[in-house]
Amino acid sequence: MDGDPVGGFHRDDSEVVVIVNMPTQARACHPFEHTFLRSTGNMIGRKRANAMVLAAIGLLVTPVACREESAGNTPRPPGAAATAPTATLPADRPSIAPTASAPAGEPKTMDEVDTSGVKLTEDTLTLTGISFKLPEGWVREDPAMNPQSPGLSRKAQIRLPKTDNEPADAIVAITHFPNMKGPQMDAMNLQRWYGQFIQPDGQPTAELVGKAVFSVGDVALTIVDIPGTMKGGGRGGKPNYRMVAAIVDHAKGPHFVKVTGPNAVVLRWKASIVAFLQSAEVNQ
């Protein structure tokens, strides 16, 4: 999320977001609405024609449309597909609970994250309109230390140390773009984050993402957990990497929190990351 917003959109450290129209062929991925209306029209036409024949010859026959319905050919109306509910959090110590599987091609609900073993310190990170408690082991850094990001775009930077047998630390980067508020901007940013990763087997990254949407007081949180090969960092990118990213929206938000690093490091700190996000409180 680092970089300056460009024309209401956002330029990342190494990429520019470009939104294009979906090709016509892609509408085949969502056929229910068009198929339902077209098929319903055909069924009505057949029923009227059959009714006229029945009136003329006085015979009781089964309409063609009814045979089609009994054969299971009637398309499901739009909106009939089940959708996965979002996770909600109790007031004392919210937890992210798994729910039903999401439709193919969409992120699944993030698995439950147990934060009971995380100890929050008295070190408070205070930003515009919001504050967080830092968990034990988190190391503050000067945002200007990152050579790939202008220091002014990052409002905070924190290092999550690796162990001796892990390749690199994980980095927490926090930015603030209050002009990028609203569902359309949220969707754009989520898609951009998914696009920063590729999968070795070619599977769409969105299908491997865990996602949770919930509120803590007056703070709305959308968290995604993205595995795979992270683009950038030379030819072939950074294999076996992971990013836990969050849109933290509030009256003076949103803030954007991105935690990136080797897969094992991010997973080891994941409960701590979630506890940090759950500690969010609105300030004046």
VOGU-3710 file (C-alpha; in Angstrom, 3 decimals, decimal comma):
1> mdgdpvggfh> 0,000/0,000/0,000  3,052/2,223/0,083  3,223/5,180/-2,266  0,987/8,106/-3,017  -2,605/7,830/-4,224  -2,866/8,501/-7,933  -6,108/10,052/-9,212  -8,173/8,438/-6,456  -6,392/5,156/-6,979  -3,104/4,041/-5,548
11> rddsevvviv> 0,390/3,425/-6,823  2,325/0,718/-4,969  6,124/0,585/-4,581  6,518/-1,442/-7,733  3,224/-1,268/-9,601  0,441/0,989/-10,789  -3,155/-0,142/-10,413  -5,088/-0,048/-13,672  -8,760/-0,955/-13,730  -10,124/-2,358/-16,981
21> nmptqarach> -13,590/-3,486/-18,001  -14,406/-7,145/-17,725  -14,463/-8,818/-21,178  -17,798/-9,975/-22,509  -16,724/-13,600/-22,310  -16,274/-13,276/-18,553  -20,031/-12,894/-18,124  -20,261/-16,626/-18,724  -18,854/-17,016/-15,191  -22,088/-15,482/-13,792
31> pfehtflrst> -24,882/-16,887/-16,013  -27,674/-17,231/-13,455  -29,420/-13,887/-14,013  -29,370/-13,937/-17,826  -30,145/-17,658/-18,064  -32,975/-17,419/-15,566  -34,730/-14,574/-17,379  -34,252/-16,143/-20,818  -35,404/-19,592/-19,665  -38,367/-18,163/-17,778
41> gnmigrkran> -39,509/-16,369/-20,909  -39,282/-19,575/-22,936  -41,217/-21,474/-20,284  -44,021/-18,907/-20,237  -44,234/-19,044/-24,016  -44,483/-22,810/-23,986  -47,142/-22,779/-21,294  -49,304/-20,341/-23,254  -48,924/-22,408/-26,424  -49,752/-25,614/-24,581
51> amvlaaigll> -52,767/-23,981/-22,965  -54,135/-23,032/-26,392  -53,679/-26,580/-27,679  -55,365/-28,027/-24,583  -58,338/-25,700/-24,968  -58,726/-26,673/-28,630  -58,536/-30,447/-28,302  -59,719/-30,851/-24,707  -56,887/-33,147/-23,712  -54,991/-33,110/-20,443
61> vtpvacrees> -51,301/-33,178/-21,167  -48,244/-32,114/-19,191  -46,772/-28,820/-20,435  -43,310/-28,924/-21,845  -42,089/-26,431/-19,250  -43,260/-28,702/-16,437  -41,316/-31,598/-17,916  -38,273/-29,384/-18,014  -38,695/-28,468/-14,353  -39,109/-32,095/-13,317
71> agntprppga> -35,953/-32,923/-15,254  -34,034/-30,421/-13,161  -33,269/-28,056/-16,029  -34,750/-24,914/-14,502  -31,898/-22,527/-13,615  -31,617/-21,304/-10,051  -32,813/-17,695/-9,638  -30,195/-15,062/-8,946  -29,266/-14,764/-5,278  -30,185/-18,384/-4,506
81> aataptatlp> -26,574/-19,438/-4,000  -25,481/-19,546/-0,381  -22,857/-17,032/0,695  -20,410/-17,349/3,570  -21,307/-15,167/6,564  -18,635/-12,928/7,991  -17,115/-13,520/11,402  -18,164/-11,319/14,299  -16,261/-10,780/17,508  -17,387/-10,737/21,137
91> adrpsiapta> -16,567/-7,570/23,034  -14,086/-9,037/25,523  -11,634/-10,975/23,316  -12,920/-11,326/19,784  -11,915/-14,405/17,845  -12,161/-15,192/14,155  -14,313/-18,273/13,721  -14,548/-20,390/10,559  -17,820/-20,362/8,642  -19,188/-21,980/5,503
101> sapagepktm> -16,985/-22,299/2,451  -17,038/-19,404/0,012  -18,009/-19,863/-3,656  -15,285/-20,954/-6,057  -12,981/-18,130/-7,026  -13,649/-16,170/-3,835  -11,628/-15,963/-0,602  -12,670/-18,390/2,116  -13,360/-17,357/5,670  -10,167/-17,161/7,692
111> devdtsgvkl> -9,681/-20,040/10,097  -10,038/-19,319/13,791  -6,990/-17,592/15,267  -6,288/-18,224/18,946  -4,887/-15,022/20,465  -5,179/-16,110/24,094  -1,421/-16,649/24,383  -0,490/-13,191/23,063  0,649/-10,615/25,600  0,045/-6,986/24,693
121> tedtltltgi> 2,479/-4,439/26,128  1,850/-0,909/27,368  3,614/0,411/24,255  0,853/2,217/22,380  1,135/3,042/18,689  -0,842/6,260/18,208  -1,856/7,281/14,704  -4,385/9,721/13,255  -7,725/8,837/14,834  -6,686/5,394/16,064
131> sfklpegwvr> -4,270/3,603/18,387  -2,998/0,040/18,846  -1,218/-1,892/21,585  2,035/-3,522/20,469  2,454/-7,204/21,370  5,592/-8,522/22,990  8,503/-9,031/20,617  7,507/-6,323/18,123  10,371/-3,955/17,282  9,589/-0,416/16,148
141> edpamnpqsp> 11,587/0,946/13,215  11,899/4,266/11,430  9,659/4,052/8,322  12,412/5,778/6,312  14,581/2,677/6,824  12,776/0,953/3,961  14,573/1,984/0,741  11,675/0,811/-1,432  9,154/3,142/0,168  9,093/6,907/0,626
151> glsrkaqirl> 9,310/7,567/4,352  6,302/9,898/4,308  3,908/7,248/2,971  4,438/4,872/5,869  3,051/6,087/9,155  4,683/3,259/11,098  6,996/0,319/10,494  7,568/-2,610/12,838  9,887/-5,610/12,545  8,825/-9,118/13,587
161> pktdnepada> 12,115/-10,954/14,206  12,943/-14,260/12,583  14,520/-17,201/14,348  18,021/-18,436/13,540  16,776/-20,974/10,984  14,383/-18,597/9,204  15,487/-16,589/6,157  14,250/-13,078/6,997  12,213/-10,937/9,369  8,597/-10,058/8,675
171> ivaithfpnm> 7,816/-6,350/8,294  4,664/-4,543/9,431  3,975/-1,451/7,295  1,125/0,909/8,156  -0,145/3,603/5,801  -3,012/6,097/5,910  -5,109/7,120/2,904  -8,422/8,625/4,083  -9,448/9,386/0,501  -9,588/5,632/-0,221
181> kgpqmdamnl> -12,721/4,985/1,812  -15,734/2,915/0,817  -16,657/-0,524/-0,566  -15,356/0,135/-4,084  -11,974/1,264/-2,793  -11,845/-1,700/-0,408  -12,527/-4,124/-3,252  -9,885/-2,457/-5,419  -7,258/-2,734/-2,713  -8,089/-6,363/-1,952
191> qrwygqfiqp> -7,769/-7,288/-5,626  -4,486/-5,405/-5,840  -3,136/-7,303/-2,838  -4,194/-10,637/-4,361  -2,413/-9,599/-7,554  0,871/-9,217/-5,686  1,040/-13,014/-5,325  1,136/-15,902/-7,786  0,768/-19,618/-7,113  3,253/-22,259/-8,316
201> dgqptaelvg> 0,429/-24,451/-9,671  -1,301/-21,542/-11,429  -4,326/-21,629/-9,125  -6,016/-18,234/-8,675  -4,596/-16,612/-5,556  -8,049/-15,441/-4,406  -9,102/-19,074/-3,933  -6,341/-19,589/-1,358  -6,963/-16,391/0,601  -8,458/-16,449/4,089
211> kavfsvgdva> -10,661/-13,443/4,810  -12,385/-12,068/7,907  -14,619/-9,008/8,273  -15,639/-7,771/11,716  -15,792/-4,728/13,996  -14,089/-3,798/17,236  -16,001/-0,895/18,768  -16,068/1,877/16,165  -13,334/0,277/14,058  -14,227/-1,879/11,031
221> ltivdipgtm> -11,619/-4,464/10,084  -11,159/-6,487/6,915  -8,269/-8,960/7,203  -6,872/-11,169/4,437  -4,213/-13,883/4,699  -2,439/-14,415/1,362  0,102/-17,208/0,690  2,222/-17,878/-2,387  5,096/-16,389/-4,342  5,300/-12,650/-3,794
231> kgggrggkpn> 6,096/-10,641/-6,902  9,203/-8,468/-6,960  12,596/-9,014/-5,433  14,225/-10,237/-8,629  13,431/-12,901/-11,197  11,031/-15,479/-9,836  9,828/-13,238/-7,020  9,916/-14,398/-3,415  8,670/-17,987/-3,187  7,027/-19,347/-0,049
241> yrmvaaivdh> 6,078/-15,888/1,203  2,960/-14,681/2,973  1,089/-11,452/3,609  -1,479/-10,713/6,292  -3,066/-7,389/5,358  -5,896/-5,384/6,875  -8,120/-2,459/5,991  -8,683/-0,630/9,290  -11,555/1,798/8,783  -12,732/4,410/11,264
251> akgphfvkvt> -13,901/8,026/11,280  -10,484/9,346/10,219  -9,421/6,242/8,311  -8,818/4,013/6,696  -5,375/2,882/7,733  -3,814/-0,050/5,904  -1,701/-2,646/7,703  0,465/-5,010/5,667  2,618/-7,729/7,221  4,906/-9,458/4,720
261> gpnavvlrwk> 7,667/-12,000/5,129  8,625/-15,650/4,717  5,680/-17,985/5,167  6,962/-19,606/8,379  7,757/-16,255/10,006  4,358/-14,695/9,273  2,539/-17,829/10,429  4,518/-17,848/13,687  3,509/-14,220/14,351  -0,046/-14,540/12,998
271> asivaflqsa> -1,832/-14,692/16,373  0,185/-11,664/17,476  -0,830/-9,796/14,299  -4,520/-10,509/14,883  -4,244/-9,462/18,549  -2,603/-6,210/17,451  -5,498/-5,488/15,062  -8,089/-6,411/17,701  -6,517/-3,889/20,091  -7,520/-0,986/17,818
281> evnq> -9,261/1,897/19,583  -10,530/5,188/18,200  -8,826/8,245/19,664  -9,549/11,962/19,358
//
